[in-house]
Amino acid sequence: MRPILPGLSRATTPENIYAQRFIIALTVTLASVLELLDTSIVNVAIPHMMGTLGATLDEIAWVSTGYVVANVIVLPISGWLSNQFGRRNYFSLSILLFTIASVACGNATTLESLVFWRIIQGLGGGGLIATAQATLFETFPPKEAGTAMAIFGMGIMAGPALGPTVGGWLTDAYTWPWIFYINLPFGIVALLLSLVYVPDSAVQKKAESIDYIGLLLLAVGIGTLQTMLERGEKYDWFESAEIITLAITAFVALFAFAIHELETRHPIVDLRITKDGQFSAGLLYAFMTGAVLYCTIFMFPVYAQSLMGYNAFQTGMFILPTAIATAIALALSSKLVARGVSAKLMVLLGTLCFCYAMWLHFHFTTESGAEDFFWPLVMRGFGLGLIFMPLNNLAMANMSAENIADASGLYNLTRMLGGSVGIATSATLFSSLQSSQRAYLVEHLAGNDPSTMQRLEQYARFLFSKGVVGPATQAKAQALLSLTVEKQAMMLTFAKLFLSFGILLACALPLLLLMKHKGFASSVELH
């Protein structure tokens, strides 16, 4: 298939591609940032959408669910699609579809049209990350792969973190459609740059036949799994017939998909690459890294806004040092690995750094402020930044050039599913832990307990100083005590969750023993 606009294409020789490698890196990273930003940007605008469209919370949830489901369905087949249509064409068409759908989302006047265009937007954005990563691995020689992943990693880390902040600012300053309109100028720039600079793969090969059965099984399996993860906590998981149905369907479809793909001659996703132990270990580590990344992105804003009372913009400013620390760590890790420092050592240091950050998060209180947040958030960002690029390179170390696209799709799908599982699990744990912590605190608030009586007396004096007198004083003092118990229960819950995130990533460390190579293999050398 010829380029969409052949006259614009200049990256045709290995020399030209190498000379333009940084422009290519910025192009594919920009597109990836847009895609990841839209994964989380709508969350803060949900109440405004409900009011405008007259939708219930359950109905409006499909605005997020539809996008993510479409996104994860496309991710693992992006390598196959890239081979079928040509990488430049596929990447450019994905950006075009994503941008058009963004404008259509902003113009939507009904819930049905908004959900429809969000699904289209997810289909367009789904292949951007994996295709971008595969492009970088082919564009940069192995000795510069760390630099490429550092540039790409900044976008991967910044997109989900900045989504709620940018979405909150746009919604407050303008209206909710602007969270979609903002994609238009950046989408146009990314599209033009991709048409000019993004090269086709030197090793792409069209499949002799289309694996329709595999495509259908994948769509059903991944779609139902993601829907279950998005809606499970709301419907009390396996107490709901809907969730049980989704779980059974996902399991059967994905099991059948795996068997089919391993047996068919022309699979839509080549699962045979998972036979490589290093790649499989990298997938598991990426799953856990995705889980803790998205869990912390999800939980810290809830802590800052629901418990501490900060707004979205203030929360975003707290998170800003995290993004800066991540960028510094990405640049540092790429330089160190390029100079021969073990990628496994960098992943180990990053994991330990993240675990220490979660230990500091564990000591947050209801009195914590900006000065208490700074270093723990910096450590968190720095640790994840140290992990990202070396882990990418370790996972891909044994992949041949022909398998890079499939491997990138599987790797990014695994990380995103890790995030979905992590968020779903943490949301469920938050509810159950908060209930148990509240019950524990209430047990120690017996009516004749001296400390309880003292606290009620303090509240009564406080209320008296505010002009509250008479029989209402005791009732309001009891209400203040209940509010304090609720806040303390929530604080204890957050603390335990933060600590559990660190423990989870620490449990991934033994996987490093299965990784023998230092970094990206020379097998993908194309220059």
Secondary structure, DSSP 8 states (H G I E B T S, - for coil): ---SSGGG----SHHHHHHTHHHHHHHHHHHHHHHHHHHHTTGGGHHHHHHHHT--HHHHTHHHHHHHHHHHHHGGGHHHHHHHH-HHHHHHHHHHHHHHHHHHHHH--SHHHHHHHHHHHHHHHHTHHHHHHHHHHHHS-GGGHHHHHHHHHHHHHHHHHHHHHHHHHHHHHS-TTHHHHTHHHHHHHHHHHHHHH----TT----SS--HHHHHHHHHHHHHHHHHHHHTTTTTGGGSHHHHHHHHHHHHHHHHHHHHHHHSSS-SS-GGGGGSHHHHHHHHHHHHHHHHHHHHHHHHHHIIIIIS---HHHHHHHHHHHHHHHHHHHHHHHHHHHTT--HHHHHHHHHHHHHHHHHHHHT--TT--HHHHHHHHHHHHHHHHHHHHHHHHHHTTT--GGGHHHHHHHHHHHHHHHHHHHHHHHHHHHHHHHHHHHHHHHHT--TT-HHHHHHHHHHHHHHHHTT--STHHHHHHHHHHHHHHHHHHHHHHHHHHHHHHHHHHHTTGGGGGG--SSSS-GGG---
